[in-house]
Amino acid sequence: MSSTKKLCISGIVIAMYIVVMFFTQSFAFLQFQIRIATVIYSFSYIFPFLILPIGLANGLSNLLMGGGLGALDVIGGFFAGIIVSWLAYLVRRYRLPRILIIPIIVLGNGLIVPIWLSHLIGVPYFTLAISVAVGQIPSGVIAYILLPILDEHMKKIGGHEYEKEHQNDSERS
């Protein structure tokens, strides 16, 4: 895939993340952070080049909609997005069962985000970890269901170029 296509897809994904966060912010920042936008972390399973843009999208959304929690929340969100997206990519890279996307999104966010957020909002780490993890369950399940659909559509629209990049991948569930 050309650099131009990767840049365009990255820009679209960042914009999509911000838009989803904007329309779901009423419940994305509550006790159970139900962040539907974290479904997008799983896109790096298909396109590894999205790992950094997804981190940027998460950091940017924390800056724009994070309730003024400051630089630590922006930087933390950036790194959480990168780490969880990278883990999603590793599922495909090492031909692991796709169902691992669910615990990666749920536990990845549930264990990483409270590292800084517990200090910022004054909630104990383990209490917040459970809260964030529970809120991530819908995103993990949606990502698991959505990935094979996206993968199939990419085969159709990406044609030979997409097939060439993913020629050794086999169907996992």
HUSULTA-V327841 format. One record per residue. N is the residue number from 0. RES is the residue in one small letter. SS is DSSP state (~ for helix, > for strand, _ for the rest). Layout:
N	RES	SS
N	RES	SS
This chain:
0	m	_
1	s	_
2	s	~
3	t	~
4	k	~
5	k	~
6	l	~
7	c	~
8	i	~
9	s	~
10	g	~
11	i	~
12	v	~
13	i	~
14	a	~
15	m	~
16	y	~
17	i	~
18	v	~
19	v	~
20	m	~
21	f	~
22	f	~
23	t	~
24	q	~
25	s	~
26	f	~
27	a	~
28	f	_
29	l	_
30	q	_
31	f	_
32	q	_
33	i	_
34	r	_
35	i	~
36	a	~
37	t	~
38	v	~
39	i	~
40	y	~
41	s	~
42	f	~
43	s	~
44	y	~
45	i	_
46	f	_
47	p	_
48	f	_
49	l	~
50	i	~
51	l	~
52	p	~
53	i	~
54	g	~
55	l	~
56	a	~
57	n	~
58	g	~
59	l	~
60	s	~
61	n	~
62	l	~
63	l	~
64	m	~
65	g	_
66	g	_
67	g	_
68	l	_
69	g	_
70	a	~
71	l	~
72	d	~
73	v	~
74	i	~
75	g	~
76	g	~
77	f	~
78	f	~
79	a	~
80	g	~
81	i	~
82	i	~
83	v	~
84	s	~
85	w	~
86	l	~
87	a	~
88	y	~
89	l	~
90	v	~
91	r	~
92	r	~
93	y	_
94	r	_
95	l	_
96	p	_
97	r	_
98	i	_
99	l	~
100	i	~
101	i	~
102	p	~
103	i	~
104	i	~
105	v	~
106	l	~
107	g	~
108	n	~
109	g	~
110	l	~
111	i	~
112	v	_
113	p	~
114	i	~
115	w	~
116	l	~
117	s	~
118	h	~
119	l	~
120	i	~
121	g	_
122	v	_
123	p	_
124	y	~
125	f	~
126	t	~
127	l	~
128	a	~
129	i	~
130	s	~
131	v	~
132	a	~
133	v	~
134	g	~
135	q	~
136	i	~
137	p	~
138	s	~
139	g	~
140	v	~
141	i	~
142	a	~
143	y	~
144	i	~
145	l	~
146	l	~
147	p	~
148	i	~
149	l	~
150	d	~
151	e	~
152	h	~
153	m	~
154	k	~
155	k	~
156	i	~
157	g	~
158	g	~
159	h	~
160	e	~
161	y	~
162	e	~
163	k	~
164	e	~
165	h	_
166	q	_
167	n	_
168	d	_
169	s	_
170	e	_
171	r	_
172	s	_
